[in-house]
Amino acid sequence: MGKSTMVIEDLLKQMLEAAKTVLKTQWKLVKPMAELQLRSTLINLELIAELKLKGKISKEQAALHIEIQKQSIRTTLLSFEGIGIVAAEKTLNAALGAARTVVNKGLGWKII
């Protein structure tokens, strides 16, 4: 397992724990899709980091990619019965908040 994979898995674990604290009773039902969405977001963040190193993405483009990921997570959460907009937004904020410092520092951009 490479260093990048280890970082992603560690961040994913932290993000899932943060989401779990918000969703509580719905967590068992939501976890598989939440994990898929958050893993996808982290993989996209890794790609953004690679593109930044190559000078092939701007901060604005990166932020747009993150907004697309966030919308995907929101939509997925809202597809579950009993999860409303407020709960979805709190879950998203908690999950991204768990990774914010590491991601923003690693990228050198405040994009989440």
C-alpha positions in Angstrom: 0.0 0.0 0.0 1.5 3.3 -1.1 1.7 6.4 1.0 -1.1 8.1 -1.0 -3.4 5.1 -0.5 -2.7 5.1 3.2 -3.5 8.8 3.5 -6.8 8.4 1.6 -7.8 5.4 3.8 -7.0 7.4 6.9 -8.9 10.4 5.8 -11.8 8.3 4.6 -12.0 6.7 8.1 -12.0 10.1 9.7 -14.7 11.4 7.3 -16.9 8.4 7.9 -16.7 8.7 11.6 -17.6 12.4 11.4 -20.6 11.6 9.1 -21.7 8.8 11.5 -21.9 11.1 14.4 -24.4 13.3 12.5 -26.5 10.5 11.0 -26.6 8.2 14.0 -29.8 6.1 13.5 -29.6 6.2 9.7 -25.9 5.4 9.5 -26.2 1.6 8.9 -28.4 2.3 5.9 -26.4 5.2 4.5 -22.8 4.0 5.2 -22.2 2.0 2.0 -23.2 4.9 -0.3 -21.5 7.5 2.0 -18.3 5.5 1.8 -18.5 5.3 -1.9 -19.1 9.0 -2.3 -16.4 10.1 0.1 -13.9 7.8 -1.4 -14.6 9.2 -4.8 -14.2 12.7 -3.4 -10.8 11.8 -2.0 -9.7 10.2 -5.2 -10.7 13.4 -7.0 -8.8 15.5 -4.5 -5.7 13.3 -5.2 -6.1 13.9 -8.9 -6.5 17.7 -8.3 -3.2 17.6 -6.4 -1.5 15.8 -9.3 -2.8 18.3 -11.8 -1.8 21.2 -9.6 1.8 19.8 -9.5 1.8 19.7 -13.3 0.4 23.2 -13.6 -2.7 21.8 -15.4 -5.5 23.1 -13.0 -6.3 26.4 -11.4 -7.7 27.0 -8.0 -11.0 28.0 -9.5 -11.2 24.8 -11.6 -10.3 22.7 -8.5 -13.0 24.5 -6.5 -15.5 23.7 -9.2 -14.6 20.0 -9.1 -15.1 20.0 -5.4 -18.5 21.7 -5.7 -19.5 18.9 -8.1 -18.4 16.3 -5.6 -20.2 18.0 -2.8 -23.4 18.1 -4.8 -23.1 14.5 -5.6 -22.8 13.7 -1.9 -25.8 15.9 -1.0 -27.9 14.2 -3.7 -26.9 10.8 -2.5 -27.8 11.6 1.1 -31.1 13.2 0.1 -32.1 10.0 -1.7 -32.5 8.2 1.6 -35.8 8.4 3.4 -35.7 10.5 6.5 -32.6 12.5 5.6 -33.6 16.1 4.9 -31.6 19.0 3.6 -30.3 20.1 7.0 -29.1 16.6 7.9 -27.5 16.2 4.5 -25.7 19.5 4.8 -24.6 18.8 8.4 -23.3 15.4 7.4 -21.4 16.9 4.4 -19.9 19.6 6.5 -18.8 17.2 9.2 -17.2 14.8 6.7 -15.4 17.4 4.8 -14.4 19.2 8.0 -12.7 16.1 9.1 -10.4 16.3 6.1 -10.3 20.0 5.6 -7.0 20.8 7.3 -5.0 18.0 5.7 -6.4 18.5 2.2 -6.1 22.3 2.1 -2.6 22.2 3.6 -1.5 19.4 1.2 -2.9 21.3 -1.8 -1.8 24.7 -0.7 -5.3 26.0 -1.5 -8.3 26.5 0.7 -10.9 24.6 -1.4 -12.8 22.7 1.2 
